[in-house]
Amino acid sequence: MNKKALWLLLNTLMALSLVAAACGPAAVEEKKPAPPVEEKKPVPVVEEKKQEVVEKEVVKSGSEAPKYGGTLNLVLTGDILNFDSSYATAGNAATIELTNQELWAGDWAKGPAGGYGAKDTDWGDDYDVFDLKTGHLAESVKWTADEAKNQGTIIYQVRQGVHWGLNSASEASRLVGGRELTPEDVISELKRSTTDPKSYNYRGVLAMRNAQITKTGPWEVTVRVPLEALISAISRLGDALYLHPPEVILKYGSAENWKNAVGTGPFMLTDYVGGSAAILTRTPITG
């Protein structure tokens, strides 16, 4: 066999083997195992707590903000006739309610009191209702009536820690020296009111001239009057009488002169021009 025929035979066999390989069964690809399915756990539901909103106090600014201090101008319909409450009613002694104080008086909390009061009264008039009153210079006031003895009794527990106003420009005020109010001060004023012939109470209620006024405890003052004068004594001695220090009365005879006005009230009378103006200054804190 010549070379040419041999090469032809070899090429033919090679082609047949390639065709056979191409037509044979395809190789089976090995399957990989599927990854395990991860079990999904339920997600816990967390309730969101609502945060409590606290409203902050709004501080007003500008013209709406509160202003402290300054000057308050008040207009009176008539002149001030007196500065001594034993000789005149509060209506005639217009400044007395600001410079001096009573043993007991109307309870501010019983009225509107700026929206915080009980509103039992509007304080539109000078109501003389005992249930609407409370202690001022007296911490408490009690009274009893004894028909068998024909006697009425009033017991005042004098408030401690109250001082007379000290105005260094006033001779009368310097005389008192801003000292603490005492039961003896109360007794002195009550006796003056019921024994001085010029006194408003002496002239107004004859039965009160026989009042017995004594100190019955460290800070206790007791007043005994005829039973017929009990109601008048409760009202007039407690709510209509503004106390003055005995040193001033002893030296000047009375507090009728405005320069002798010394009290325990929130203001001091520092100047007065008849028929024109009265100047009051805030009482400094002492004691």
Backbone hydrogen bonds in HBPLUS format (Angstrom, degrees):
<---DONOR---> <-ACCEPTOR-->    atom                        ^
c    i                          cat <-CA-CA->   ^        H-A-AA   ^      H-
h    n   atom  resd res      DA  || num        DHA   H-A  angle D-A-AA Bond
n    s   type  num  typ     dist DA aas  dist angle  dist       angle   num
A0006-LEU N   A0002-ASN O   3.22 MM   4  6.53 148.3  2.33 143.1 152.4     1
A0007-TRP N   A0003-LYS O   2.98 MM   4  6.22 162.6  2.02 155.8 158.9     2
A0008-LEU N   A0004-LYS O   3.22 MM   4  6.37 151.7  2.30 140.2 147.7     3
A0009-LEU N   A0005-ALA O   3.12 MM   4  6.34 149.9  2.22 141.3 148.5     4
A0010-LEU N   A0006-LEU O   3.06 MM   4  6.34 161.9  2.09 153.8 157.9     5
A0011-ASN N   A0007-TRP O   3.08 MM   4  6.21 162.0  2.11 146.7 151.4     6
A0012-THR N   A0008-LEU O   3.06 MM   4  6.23 150.6  2.15 139.8 148.0     7
A0013-LEU N   A0009-LEU O   3.07 MM   4  6.34 158.9  2.11 151.5 156.0     8
A0014-MET N   A0010-LEU O   3.00 MM   4  6.20 158.0  2.05 148.5 154.8     9
A0015-ALA N   A0011-ASN O   3.02 MM   4  6.20 154.9  2.08 145.5 151.7    10
A0016-LEU N   A0012-THR O   3.06 MM   4  6.31 155.6  2.12 146.7 153.3    11
A0017-SER N   A0013-LEU O   3.00 MM   4  6.28 155.4  2.06 148.1 154.2    12
A0018-LEU N   A0014-MET O   3.12 MM   4  6.38 152.0  2.20 144.4 151.6    13
A0019-VAL N   A0015-ALA O   3.02 MM   4  6.29 156.1  2.08 147.9 154.4    14
A0020-ALA N   A0016-LEU O   2.95 MM   4  6.19 154.1  2.02 147.6 154.6    15
A0021-ALA N   A0017-SER O   3.01 MM   4  6.21 152.4  2.09 141.8 148.8    16
A0022-ALA N   A0018-LEU O   3.04 MM   4  6.27 151.1  2.12 143.5 151.3    17
A0023-CYS N   A0019-VAL O   3.13 MM   4  6.32 143.5  2.27 143.5 152.3    18
A0065-ALA N   A0062-GLY O   3.35 MM   3  5.76 157.9  2.41 110.0 115.8    19
A0081-LEU N   A0092-ASN O   2.88 MM  11  5.36 146.8  1.99 159.7 168.4    20
A0087-TYR N   A0084-ASP O   3.08 MM   3  5.65 150.2  2.17 114.1 122.3    21
A0200-TYR N   A0086-SER O   2.60 MM 114  5.70 165.0  1.62 164.7 168.9    22
A0092-ASN N   A0089-THR O   3.03 MM   3  5.53 137.3  2.22 110.3 120.5    23
A0093-ALA N   A0089-THR O   3.10 MM   4  6.36 133.1  2.33 142.6 156.2    24
A0096-ILE N   A0093-ALA O   3.06 MM   3  5.59 154.3  2.13 117.9 125.6    25
A0098-LEU N   A0095-THR O   2.96 MM   3  5.49 153.5  2.04 116.0 124.3    26
A0099-THR N   A0095-THR O   3.16 MM   4  6.42 141.7  2.32 150.7 162.0    27
A0100-ASN N   A0096-ILE O   2.92 MM   4  5.49 159.5  1.96 144.2 149.2    28
A0267-PHE N   A0098-LEU O   3.03 MM 169  5.60 148.7  2.14 161.4 157.1    29
A0265-GLY N   A0099-THR O   2.87 MM 166  4.37 149.9  1.96 127.6 120.3    30
A0243-LEU N   A0101-GLN O   3.06 MM 142  6.11 157.4  2.11 163.0 155.8    31
A0137-LEU N   A0102-GLU O   3.06 MM  35  6.12 156.8  2.12 143.3 148.3    32
A0136-HIS N   A0103-LEU O   2.84 MM  33  5.20 169.5  1.85 135.5 132.6    33
A0138-ALA N   A0103-LEU O   2.99 MM  35  4.88 150.5  2.07 134.9 129.4    34
A0104-TRP N   A0238-GLY O   3.18 MM 134  5.41 168.2  2.20 131.2 128.6    35
A0105-ALA N   A0134-THR O   2.96 MM  29  5.70 154.2  2.03 166.2 167.5    36
A0134-THR N   A0105-ALA O   2.74 MM  29  5.70 156.7  1.79 165.4 168.3    37
A0107-ASP N   A0132-LEU O   2.72 MM  25  5.76 173.7  1.72 152.9 150.6    38
A0110-LYS N   A0107-ASP O   2.93 MM   3  5.52 158.5  1.97 117.7 124.7    39
A0111-GLY N   A0108-TRP O   3.13 MM   3  5.65 158.5  2.18 113.4 119.7    40
A0118-ALA N   A0109-ALA O   2.81 MM   9  6.20 164.8  1.84 161.9 163.2    41
A0120-ASP N   A0110-LYS O   2.62 MM  10  5.36 138.3  1.79 155.2 169.2    42
A0119-LYS N   A0111-GLY O   3.08 MM   8  4.29 156.9  2.14 117.7 113.3    43
A0115-GLY N   A0112-PRO O   2.90 MM   3  5.37 137.6  2.09 112.7 125.0    44
A0117-GLY N   A0112-PRO O   2.87 MM   5  4.63 154.8  1.93 135.8 127.3    45
A0116-TYR N   A0113-ALA O   3.19 MM   3  5.38 167.4  2.20 110.6 114.2    46
A0127-TYR N   A0125-ASP O   2.92 MM   2  5.59 130.5  2.17 106.7  91.8    47
A0132-LEU N   A0129-VAL O   2.99 MM   3  5.61 157.6  2.05 118.5 125.7    48
A0133-LYS N   A0130-PHE O   3.13 MM   3  5.42 162.7  2.17 116.8 117.8    49
A0159-ARG N   A0137-LEU O   2.79 MM  22  5.41 176.0  1.80 145.2 144.7    50
A0139-GLU N   A0157-GLN O   2.61 MM  18  5.51 143.2  1.74 167.5 178.8    51
A0157-GLN N   A0140-SER O   3.11 MM  17  5.39 166.6  2.13 151.9 153.5    52
A0142-LYS N   A0155-ILE O   3.03 MM  13  5.20 159.3  2.07 143.8 150.5    53
A0155-ILE N   A0142-LYS O   2.69 MM  13  5.20 165.2  1.71 160.1 164.4    54
A0144-THR N   A0153-THR O   2.90 MM   9  5.29 146.2  2.01 142.2 152.8    55
A0153-THR N   A0144-THR O   2.92 MM   9  5.29 166.2  1.94 153.9 157.2    56
A0146-ASP N   A0151-GLN O   2.82 MM   5  5.24 168.3  1.83 165.7 168.7    57
A0150-ASN N   A0146-ASP O   2.88 MM   4  5.78 110.2  2.38 133.9 152.8    58
A0151-GLN N   A0146-ASP O   2.98 MM   5  5.24 163.7  2.00 146.9 149.9    59
A0227-LEU N   A0150-ASN O   3.20 MM  77  5.10 153.1  2.28 107.6 107.7    60
A0152-GLY N   A0225-VAL O   2.81 MM  73  5.33 174.8  1.81 164.7 166.1    61
A0225-VAL N   A0152-GLY O   2.96 MM  73  5.33 159.8  2.00 149.7 156.4    62
A0154-ILE N   A0223-VAL O   2.79 MM  69  5.05 159.8  1.83 151.4 157.9    63
A0223-VAL N   A0154-ILE O   2.79 MM  69  5.05 165.2  1.81 153.9 159.0    64
A0156-TYR N   A0221-VAL O   2.80 MM  65  5.17 176.1  1.80 162.9 164.0    65
A0221-VAL N   A0156-TYR O   2.91 MM  65  5.17 161.5  1.95 150.2 156.5    66
A0158-VAL N   A0219-TRP O   2.74 MM  61  5.31 148.5  1.83 164.3 169.4    67
A0181-LEU N   A0162-VAL O   2.65 MM  19  5.56 167.2  1.67 155.2 158.1    68
A0164-TRP N   A0179-ARG O   2.98 MM  15  5.85 162.1  2.01 168.4 167.4    69
A0165-GLY N   A0263-GLY O   2.76 MM  98  5.85 178.6  1.76 165.0 164.6    70
A0170-SER N   A0167-ASN O   2.95 MM   3  5.48 166.7  1.96 121.8 126.0    71
A0174-ARG N   A0170-SER O   2.97 MM   4  6.17 158.2  2.01 148.0 154.0    72
A0175-LEU N   A0171-GLU O   3.04 MM   4  6.21 139.4  2.21 139.4 150.1    73
A0176-VAL N   A0173-SER O   3.15 MM   3  5.35 127.0  2.44  99.3 111.6    74
A0177-GLY N   A0173-SER O   2.91 MM   4  6.20 153.9  1.98 148.7 157.4    75
A0185-ASP N   A0182-THR O   3.05 MM   3  5.26 130.9  2.30 101.3 113.7    76
A0186-VAL N   A0182-THR O   3.39 MM   4  6.84 151.9  2.48 144.8 151.6    77
A0187-ILE N   A0183-PRO O   2.95 MM   4  6.29 161.8  1.99 152.8 157.4    78
A0188-SER N   A0184-GLU O   2.94 MM   4  6.07 160.3  1.98 145.2 150.5    79
A0189-GLU N   A0185-ASP O   3.14 MM   4  6.37 161.6  2.17 148.0 151.7    80
A0190-LEU N   A0186-VAL O   2.98 MM   4  6.16 164.7  2.00 155.6 160.2    81
A0191-LYS N   A0187-ILE O   2.92 MM   4  6.02 159.7  1.96 150.9 156.5    82
A0192-ARG N   A0188-SER O   3.03 MM   4  6.18 155.6  2.09 142.4 149.4    83
A0193-SER N   A0189-GLU O   2.98 MM   4  6.15 153.9  2.05 145.6 152.4    84
A0194-THR N   A0190-LEU O   3.19 MM   4  6.38 134.4  2.41 137.8 148.5    85
A0194-THR N   A0191-LYS O   3.20 MM   3  5.22 132.7  2.43  95.1 107.5    86
A0195-THR N   A0191-LYS O   2.96 MM   4  5.93 122.2  2.30 146.6 159.7    87
A0196-ASP N   A0192-ARG O   3.07 MM   4  5.38 157.3  2.12 137.8 141.2    88
A0199-SER N   A0196-ASP O   2.80 MM   3  5.25 157.1  1.85 119.3 127.3    89
A0203-ARG N   A0199-SER O   3.14 MM   4  6.33 159.7  2.18 148.9 153.2    90
A0204-GLY N   A0200-TYR O   2.96 MM   4  5.97 136.0  2.16 135.5 148.1    91
A0205-VAL N   A0201-ASN O   3.03 MM   4  5.83 169.9  2.04 150.6 150.7    92
A0208-MET N   A0205-VAL O   3.11 MM   3  5.68 149.4  2.20 113.5 121.9    93
A0209-ARG N   A0206-LEU O   3.09 MM   3  5.70 165.3  2.11 118.4 123.1    94
A0210-ASN N   A0207-ALA O   3.41 MM   3  6.05 165.0  2.44 111.9 115.7    95
A0211-ALA N   A0208-MET O   3.14 MM   3  5.22 153.6  2.22 114.2 112.7    96
A0212-GLN N   A0224-ARG O   2.81 MM  12  5.04 162.5  1.84 148.4 154.5    97
A0224-ARG N   A0212-GLN O   2.86 MM  12  5.04 155.1  1.93 140.2 148.6    98
A0214-THR N   A0222-THR O   3.02 MM   8  5.48 162.9  2.05 156.7 160.7    99
A0222-THR N   A0214-THR O   2.85 MM   8  5.48 166.3  1.87 164.5 168.5   100
A0216-THR N   A0220-GLU O   3.03 MM   4  5.45 144.4  2.16 125.7 135.6   101
A0220-GLU N   A0217-GLY O   3.28 MM   3  4.50 171.1  2.29  94.8  97.5   102
A0229-ALA N   A0226-PRO O   2.82 MM   3  5.51 153.2  1.89 122.4 130.8   103
A0230-LEU N   A0227-LEU O   3.19 MM   3  5.22 167.7  2.21 108.0 111.7   104
A0233-ALA N   A0229-ALA O   2.85 MM   4  5.95 155.2  1.91 152.7 160.4   105
A0234-ILE N   A0230-LEU O   2.87 MM   4  6.13 157.4  1.92 156.3 162.1   106
A0235-SER N   A0231-ILE O   3.15 MM   4  6.37 163.0  2.18 149.0 152.6   107
A0236-ARG N   A0232-SER O   2.72 MM   4  5.71 165.9  1.74 157.3 160.5   108
A0237-LEU N   A0233-ALA O   3.01 MM   4  5.30 148.6  2.11 126.6 136.5   109
A0239-ASP N   A0235-SER O   2.84 MM   4  5.38 152.5  1.92 135.2 144.4   110
A0248-VAL N   A0245-PRO O   3.22 MM   3  5.74 129.5  2.49 111.0 121.4   111
A0250-LEU N   A0246-PRO O   2.85 MM   4  5.96 159.9  1.89 153.0 158.6   112
A0251-LYS N   A0247-GLU O   3.08 MM   4  6.23 156.0  2.14 143.8 149.3   113
A0252-TYR N   A0248-VAL O   2.87 MM   4  5.84 168.0  1.88 153.8 158.0   114
A0253-GLY N   A0249-ILE O   2.76 MM   4  4.67 134.0  1.97 124.8 133.0   115
A0260-ASN N   A0257-ASN O   2.86 MM   3  5.53 160.1  1.90 121.4 128.0   116
A0261-ALA N   A0258-TRP O   3.18 MM   3  5.26 162.1  2.21 110.4 111.5   117
A0283-THR N   A0266-PRO O   2.81 MM  17  5.30 174.7  1.82 133.3 132.9   118
A0268-MET N   A0281-THR O   2.73 MM  13  5.24 155.2  1.79 150.5 158.9   119
A0281-THR N   A0268-MET O   2.85 MM  13  5.24 156.7  1.91 148.1 154.0   120
A0270-THR N   A0279-ILE O   2.92 MM   9  5.73 150.8  2.01 150.4 159.5   121
A0279-ILE N   A0271-ASP O   2.80 MM   8  4.99 168.0  1.82 140.9 145.1   122
A0273-VAL N   A0277-ALA O   2.81 MM   4  5.32 165.7  1.83 166.5 170.0   123
A0276-SER N   A0273-VAL O   2.91 MM   3  5.38 148.8  2.01 144.5 142.6   124
A0277-ALA N   A0273-VAL O   3.08 MM   4  5.32 148.0  2.19 136.9 146.7   125
